[in-house]
Amino acid sequence: MKRAVGSVPAGPHIPVLLDEVLAALALPGAALAVDGTFGAGGYTRAMLAADPALRVVAIDRDPSAIAAGAGLVAEACGRLRLVSGCFGDLDALLADIGESQADRIVLDIGVSSMQLDQPERGFSFRFDGPLDMRMGADGPSAADLVNEADEAVLADIVYHYGEERRARAVARTIIEARRRGRIETTAQLADLVAGVVRTEPGSGIHPATRTFQGLRIAVNDELGELVRALHAAERALRPGGRLAVVTFHSLEDRIVKQFFAARSGRASQGSRHLPGALPGNGPVRSFQLVTKGPVLPGEAEIARNPRARSAKLRAAERTEMPAPAPLDAIRTLASLPEPRGGARR
Ligand SMILES: C[S@@+](CC[C@H](N)C(=O)[O-])C[C@H]1O[C@@H](n2cnc3c(N)ncnc32)[C@H](O)[C@@H]1O
C-alpha cells in the first residue's frame, strides 16, 4: 500500500525555502517528480508526504548522500528511486531507468550541510582536512587544482567563481608556496589566503571564503552542470510540467534568471549563450514564468537557518513548444565579467 512518509525524521540538512518550493511546484496532479539534488532528502521527503500518489526519482552525485537515503527508499514503499549521477544528465538518467518524461523537477543547487560539516570532505576552512572539495567520487580534487594549475588559471577561477578582487595576489601566493612543497590541507590554503586578503574587521567573513567558493565551483564544474541541467529539464519536462530552482549566489542565480527570461520570450536578444530567439524561428517560449522575480527566505527562516540567507527560488512552467536543438557551445565562464587588473591573459 502506498503511504505518505511525513513521519521520517528530518536529516541534518535543513531544507531551504521548502514551503515556497512546494507551492511553486504545485504537486497535485503530478505523477513523477525529479529531485535533482537529493542531499539529505528534505525536498524528496516533503514531496512524498505532500502527495501520496506521487513517485519521485531523486538524483545526487555524492555516493554518501545516496547511501544515506536507503532508509527513506524503504519508507517510501516503491514510490522513491535513488539515482547516482549528475543532474546535468538528468534526462539521460531518467531514460536509463525507463522514465521518459517528468512532471516536476526541483534543483537545490550547491553543497549540503553534511558535505560542509565533514572535515574529510575538505569543503571548509572551519576545519583542517584534506583539500578535496569533490561532491562526487571522481575527478581532480581541489589539491590537484591548487598544486597543478597555471597561475593565470588559478587567478581566473578565484576571480570569476569566487568573485575575489585579490585573485591575482591569491594565485601568486599559491604559486610561491608550491615551490616549498605541495599544499595538501584546507588549513594550509586558508592561512596562505589570509596572508594576502583582508576582510572588514567584525564582518565575520573569513578571508578565504571567496577563494574556497571559487575552487569548489571549479572542482565540481557547478556552473556548467547548472546550465546543462536547465537544458536537460527543458527536454525532460512534459507540457504543463514545472521546474523550480533554488540558488545560493549571484553567479548561479544569473544563469537561471537569464535562462528563464530567454525561454519565456522575455529577453529581447537573450544572451550569447542562451539565445531568446533562434534565427528564422522567432522567440523560444518553452517556459512561462511561475515566479516573476526571485522568491527569498523571510526573516524567520533566516533566523532558524542562517544558511538560507542568500537563497533565491525561481520557477517556470513548461509550455507545449518543443525544446530547441542543443546549443553547440555553452561557455558560462565567457559570459562573466573580465577580472580587474587583467587576471585573464
Ligand atoms: C543543497 S544540497 C540539497 C539538499 C536537499 N534539497 C535537502 O533538502 O536535503 C545539494 C545536493 O546536491 C548535490 N549536487 C550538487 N551538484 C550536483 C550535480 N551536478 N548533480 C547531482 N547532485 C548534485 C550535492 O551532492 C548535495 O547533496
The ligand as an ORCA input file, in Angstrom:
! r2SCAN-3c Opt
* xyz 0 1
  C      21.936     21.820     -1.049
  S      22.056     20.091     -1.082
  C      20.408     19.559     -1.336
  C      19.636     19.417     -0.089
  C      18.248     18.838     -0.251
  N      17.386     19.710     -1.033
  C      17.619     18.571      1.083
  O      16.624     19.207      1.402
  O      18.123     17.726      1.824
  C      22.730     19.821     -2.653
  C      22.980     18.384     -3.011
  O      23.088     18.334     -4.418
  C      24.152     17.519     -4.771
  N      24.657     18.015     -6.046
  C      25.320     19.164     -6.277
  N      25.608     19.277     -7.574
  C      25.106     18.176     -8.176
  C      25.070     17.725     -9.525
  N      25.628     18.428    -10.505
  N      24.445     16.563     -9.785
  C      23.861     15.836     -8.796
  N      23.881     16.203     -7.490
  C      24.489     17.374     -7.189
  C      25.158     17.640     -3.663
  O      25.966     16.472     -3.610
  C      24.255     17.790     -2.444
  O      23.998     16.555     -1.845
*
